[in-house]
Amino acid sequence: MTLSLESRKGEKLCNMDDDERLLGSYPVEDCCGIRVIDPESFDWSDLNKVEKQEMDDDTYNSFKPTSVKPTVREYKVNDPRLLFIE
């Protein structure tokens, strides 16, 4: 994991790579940000790596009305303005 200090405009001011230094020893000013980069974190830009659960419509529709589809279906019946919701 790496930390870097950024200005309010997003310009990198310095790396914060010395574990012994205190935050006040870096050139921190109002509105500065600390960017955290963890190379081992999950890459959310590639959703193909996300494990997905699949369920057929009949099973899904058999759930109580607390699930999303029946609730949306009920709203569509009661409010025709919501017909655009799939």
JOTA-V285848 format. One record per residue. N is the residue number from 0. RES is the residue in one letter. SS is DSSP state (a for helix, b for strand, c for the rest). Layout:
BEGIN
n:N res:RES ss:SS
n:N res:RES ss:SS
END
This chain:
BEGIN
n:0 res:M ss:c
n:1 res:T ss:b
n:2 res:L ss:b
n:3 res:S ss:b
n:4 res:L ss:b
n:5 res:E ss:b
n:6 res:S ss:c
n:7 res:R ss:c
n:8 res:K ss:c
n:9 res:G ss:c
n:10 res:E ss:c
n:11 res:K ss:b
n:12 res:L ss:b
n:13 res:C ss:b
n:14 res:N ss:b
n:15 res:M ss:c
n:16 res:D ss:c
n:17 res:D ss:c
n:18 res:D ss:c
n:19 res:E ss:c
n:20 res:R ss:c
n:21 res:L ss:c
n:22 res:L ss:a
n:23 res:G ss:a
n:24 res:S ss:a
n:25 res:Y ss:c
n:26 res:P ss:c
n:27 res:V ss:c
n:28 res:E ss:c
n:29 res:D ss:c
n:30 res:C ss:c
n:31 res:C ss:c
n:32 res:G ss:b
n:33 res:I ss:b
n:34 res:R ss:b
n:35 res:V ss:b
n:36 res:I ss:b
n:37 res:D ss:c
n:38 res:P ss:c
n:39 res:E ss:c
n:40 res:S ss:c
n:41 res:F ss:c
n:42 res:D ss:c
n:43 res:W ss:c
n:44 res:S ss:c
n:45 res:D ss:c
n:46 res:L ss:a
n:47 res:N ss:a
n:48 res:K ss:a
n:49 res:V ss:c
n:50 res:E ss:c
n:51 res:K ss:c
n:52 res:Q ss:c
n:53 res:E ss:c
n:54 res:M ss:c
n:55 res:D ss:c
n:56 res:D ss:a
n:57 res:D ss:a
n:58 res:T ss:a
n:59 res:Y ss:a
n:60 res:N ss:a
n:61 res:S ss:c
n:62 res:F ss:c
n:63 res:K ss:c
n:64 res:P ss:c
n:65 res:T ss:c
n:66 res:S ss:c
n:67 res:V ss:a
n:68 res:K ss:a
n:69 res:P ss:a
n:70 res:T ss:a
n:71 res:V ss:a
n:72 res:R ss:a
n:73 res:E ss:a
n:74 res:Y ss:a
n:75 res:K ss:a
n:76 res:V ss:a
n:77 res:N ss:a
n:78 res:D ss:c
n:79 res:P ss:a
n:80 res:R ss:a
n:81 res:L ss:a
n:82 res:L ss:c
n:83 res:F ss:c
n:84 res:I ss:c
n:85 res:E ss:c
END
